[in-house]
Amino acid sequence: MRVPVRGIAVLRGDDTAMHGLVENLSHGGALVDVPWLPEQDALAVELRVGLTTGYVSARTVRIVSGARRWKLGLAFDEVDEATRLTIDSSIVAALRAARQRPVLVIDDRRDRRRDLVSRLATRGMTPLAPGTPLEAIDLLTRAQLHVDVCLLAPHATDMHGVLVDSFPWVTTAEITDDLDATVIRAIDAWAATDVARLM
């Protein structure tokens, strides 16, 4: 089973190395978003998922070109036991996220944030309301949470920049005083994610 997983892949050839973003993962391979194409098909790959690092040997089996980046379909040739366990836990986390539907809520207006969290929970979402930007980043980097949707207050421009730069897979939606409409935006954004397709 191939599931959406967020992480980093370091692809190493004979004389080169490049960082890519892991978009999905299975026991047999991965889809990796990269800035340029490697010169060879056989690669040593370092997978960084959450706080865990694993190593596999892989070969390119599919290439999808984009405007400025490419997506490489990799087939794993050798996977050690520790890396297999990392892949297993990543798959379990993605399946759990599909059931829990986590949404990050960033709003310094305490009353509005509390009401929004309550409404999201009533609609079957799992709202996460960090108290600081550092807590928000910590939640986003936890592979087991698999947060793909973030609700942002209009003035949270610094956090929006962090999301664009460091967490490009996260879909953002704006928090407004119309909380019912905000909840609908969150549900729609979550339904459009790859994780939702696991349900």
Secondary structure as the mmCIF struct_conf table of DSSP 4:
data_model
#
loop_
_struct_conf.conf_type_id
_struct_conf.id
_struct_conf.beg_label_comp_id
_struct_conf.beg_label_asym_id
_struct_conf.beg_label_seq_id
_struct_conf.end_label_comp_id
_struct_conf.end_label_asym_id
_struct_conf.end_label_seq_id
STRN STRN1 VAL A 3 ARG A 12
BEND BEND1 ASP A 14 ASP A 15
STRN STRN2 ALA A 17 LEU A 25
BEND BEND2 HIS A 27 GLY A 28
STRN STRN3 GLY A 29 VAL A 34
BEND BEND3 PRO A 35 TRP A 36
BEND BEND4 GLU A 39 GLU A 39
BEND BEND5 ASP A 41 ASP A 41
STRN STRN4 ALA A 42 VAL A 49
TURN_TY1_P TURN_TY1_P1 GLY A 50 LEU A 51
STRN STRN5 THR A 52 SER A 65
BEND BEND6 ALA A 67 ARG A 68
STRN STRN6 TRP A 70 VAL A 79
HELX_RH_AL_P HELX_RH_AL_P1 GLU A 81 GLN A 100
STRN STRN7 PRO A 102 ILE A 106
BEND BEND7 ASP A 108 ASP A 108
HELX_RH_AL_P HELX_RH_AL_P2 ARG A 110 THR A 122
TURN_TY1_P TURN_TY1_P2 ARG A 123 GLY A 124
STRN STRN8 THR A 126 LEU A 128
BEND BEND8 GLY A 131 THR A 132
HELX_RH_AL_P HELX_RH_AL_P3 PRO A 133 THR A 141
TURN_TY1_P TURN_TY1_P3 ALA A 143 LEU A 145
STRN STRN9 VAL A 149 LEU A 152
TURN_TY1_P TURN_TY1_P4 PRO A 154 HIS A 155
HELX_RH_AL_P HELX_RH_AL_P4 THR A 157 SER A 166
TURN_TY1_P TURN_TY1_P5 PRO A 168 TRP A 169
STRN STRN10 THR A 171 GLU A 174
BEND BEND9 ASP A 177 ASP A 177
HELX_RH_AL_P HELX_RH_AL_P5 LEU A 179 ALA A 191
TURN_TY1_P TURN_TY1_P6 ALA A 192 ALA A 192
BEND BEND10 THR A 193 THR A 193
TURN_TY1_P TURN_TY1_P7 ASP A 194 ASP A 194
HELX_RH_3T_P HELX_RH_3T_P1 VAL A 195 LEU A 198
#
